[in-house]
Amino acid sequence: MTRRDALRLALAGVAGTGVPADARAQADTQALAARVRESERAFARTMADRDHAAFSTFVSEEGVFLGEATVFRGRAEVAAGWKRFFSGAQAPFSWEPERVEVLASGGLALSSGPVFGPDGKRVGTFNSVWRADADGRWRVVFDKGCPPCRGE
């Protein structure tokens, strides 16, 4: 099923209900945002579960992860670069989506939120750009973390 087909099916649930088109579009982006939020949470669970193989499945084949001094390009390079975070019994950090926004076209989304150290203290903020792939799964195409933003 293509992304466009999935979007049509999602809209079919509200089409013809007398709901204005802009309200349908808003409902659709909210539904897509909920899917991205769940994808982000499942992605974060791979770290908590210490499941590096599952982690890799959430990264786009052409994903770009920006570190402090390095850039990993492509799923294989991201997976290799992040392998060190999966060694050891306890995760070195965790994250939780706080905000998710989806383009009206339904193809791209941004998720961001806090990053926590193993002690539960906030140590940063993540920003991930997700893309709906042809297989219907959302995958990360860009990822960058930073120290906590001002005002947070």
Phi, psi and omega in degrees: 000131179280165178300321179295320177297316179298320179295318179297318179296319180296319180289332180300333180293335180244349179292145177074014182259004183084003178278130180303151183303319181293328176290322176297316180298318179296318179297321180294315180294328176293320178295317178295320178299322178296322177293319179294318179301316179293323176298318179297317179295319178294322176300313179296325179297332179298326177289313180298323181278353180063040185249084183298322180298317178294321177308313184300329183291343179271353182262131177298151176305329180250022181301148178233119178248122182260120176261186180298318184234355184231159174232126175258129183241125179091151184305313183298316180291320176298313181300315179296318181292330181266355182306322182299331180287347182258001176276150182092158184284331183250137178295138180285344178196168176218167178211162183213130178293131178253326182221135177225129177230139182239138174298150179301331179289344177081008185260336182229150178215154174243132172236143178211159180171185184283150171247134183243142173285175181298339178274000180088358180278138179293129182239352182184188179225137175252154174223121180232138174255125182252147175232138175282115180277168183300334180278003178091353179272145173272133178226151181283127175256331175221140177216135177207132175252163179203167174301164179308135179285151177300145178084002180265000000 
